[in-house]
């Protein structure tokens, strides 16, 4: 049976990264030791379906925009390209661009025939795309404040998505963080 014939019924997703290392932390590795070249820090980029407690996609590797892009594209493919009721993540910057590229539409303006540099391409945000972030402010390693921000969609649309959610009561990343074993 092929998974793409039966995509998960995901309606709400959370994205996050989980840090790990093998043997020893990268900052303790010795460039001259061949064994240490195989032990750098790594990240699992995770797309999580909170309603069904399902890891939909995992991309292991460095914490880079390229791997975030791979994660979001893989998630979209595995969910049949459907628009989610709500997507949330922390404020790691590459998510915004990756989500827009996955679900948005690329617009290239036609040539104007006038002199000068032509207008560049841009991405059109779909009206039913809802994406919000959780920003945790820390002091001395403790969370002292949490800011919730709507990135795509309106505040009203995000509130409606939360209202219809089977599990979420507020914008959060608690489910994916609980899955990876942290509350931070």
N, C-alpha and C positions, 0 to 999 in steps of 0.2 A: 504494500500500500504506500502511496506517495503522499507526504505531508502536505504538498501544495494543492492536492485535490480536496483536502479537508482542513483548511486553515482554522486556527483556534478562533473562538467566538469572542475574542478580546474586544472590550469596549473602552477600557481605561488602562493607560500604561504609565510606568515610571521608569526613567532612565537614570543610571548611576554607574560609578566605577568602583571597583574593589581592588585595593592595593595588596600585593603579596610579594614575597621574595623566596628564592630557593637557596638554601645553604647559609647565606649571610646577606646582609643588606648591601646595596650597591655602593654606598658611601664607605663601606669597610673593605671593598674589593681592591685588590692590588693589580694594577695594569700589567705588571710583569709576570703575574701568575696565570698560565694558560687555563687552569681550572676556574679561575674567577671570571673569565670572559663568558662563561656559561651560566653565571649566577646573577645577572642583573635584576633589579626590581622590575616588576611587571604589574599589569592591571588587567582585570576582567571587566570589560564594558558590558553592562547587563541591561536588557530590556525585559521588564517584569509586568506580567498581567496580574494585577492585585486581586481582582475578583475571583479568579480561578487558581490563584497561587501557583502560577506557571511562569517559568523562565522561558520566554519566547525566543530570545537570541542572546548569544554571548560571543564577544570578539576579544580574544586575549591579545595582549601586546602593550606597547608603551602608551602612556596617556597623551594621545595626540588628536588633533582635529581629524586626521585621516581615519583613525580607528573609530571615532565618534560617527563620522560619515558612513563608514561600513556598517556600524551597528544600526543606525536609523534606516539605511537602505535595506538591510537584511530583515529588520523588523517589519518594514512595510511589505516586503515580498512575502514573508511568512504569514502575514495577516490579510493577504489577498488584496493589498492596496487600499483597503477601507480606511476611511477617516475615523479616528478615535473620538469618543465623546470628550475625552480630556487626556492630555499628555502633561506630565510634570517631571521636573528634574531639579537638581541643584543649579546654581548659577554658573556652572562651567560654560564659558563663552561659546565653544564650538557647537553646542546643542542647537542654539537658535538658527544658525546658518544651515546645519545639517537637516533640521526638521523642515525649514523653508524649502530647501532643495529637493527633499523627498516628496513633499506634498504640494508645493507651489508650482507655478507655471513660469517658465522662462519667457520673457518678452524681449524681442529685439526690434527696436524702432526702425521703420523704413528710412532709407536715405532721404534727406530733405532737398538735395541738389544744391544746397548752399555751401559756401566755403567754411572751412573750419573743421574742427574735430566733430565727428558724428556722436550722437548720444550713445552711451553704452547700454548693454543689456541689463535688465533688472528682473527681479523675481516678483511675481504677483501672488499675494497671500490669498488662499481660498477663504471665502467668507465663513465657512464652517470649521476652520482650523482653530482649535482651542489648546493653547499651551501656556502653562504657568510655571514659575520657578519659586524655589524656597531658598532664601539667602540667610545663612546663619552667621551672626556676628559673635565673635569670641573674644574673651579677655582671659589671659592666663590659662588657655586651654578649655575654658568653660563657655558654653553658649549663654550669652546674656540677652540676646534679642534675635527674633526671627522676623524677617520681612518677606511677605508674599507678594509676588508681582505677576500680573497678567501680561504675557508677551504677545501672543496672537489671540484674536478674538476680543470681545468686550468683557468687562467685569460681569455684566448681566448674563452673558453666554456661559462664562465659567461657573457662576453661581448656579445656573440652571443645570449644568452638567453635574455639579456636586449634589444638587437636590435629587437628581435621578440616579445617582450612583448607589450601587448595592453595598458599598463598603466605605467610601470616603465621606467624611463630614466637613472637611476643610481641605484647602490646597496643602499637600504634604508629599514627602518622599519616605514616609515611615515604613511602608510595606517593603520596598526594595532594600531599605537599610536593615530592617528586621531580618530579611532573607539572608543578607550578607553577614549578619551577626553583630551589627553596630547600631547604636541609637544616635550616632553623630552625623 
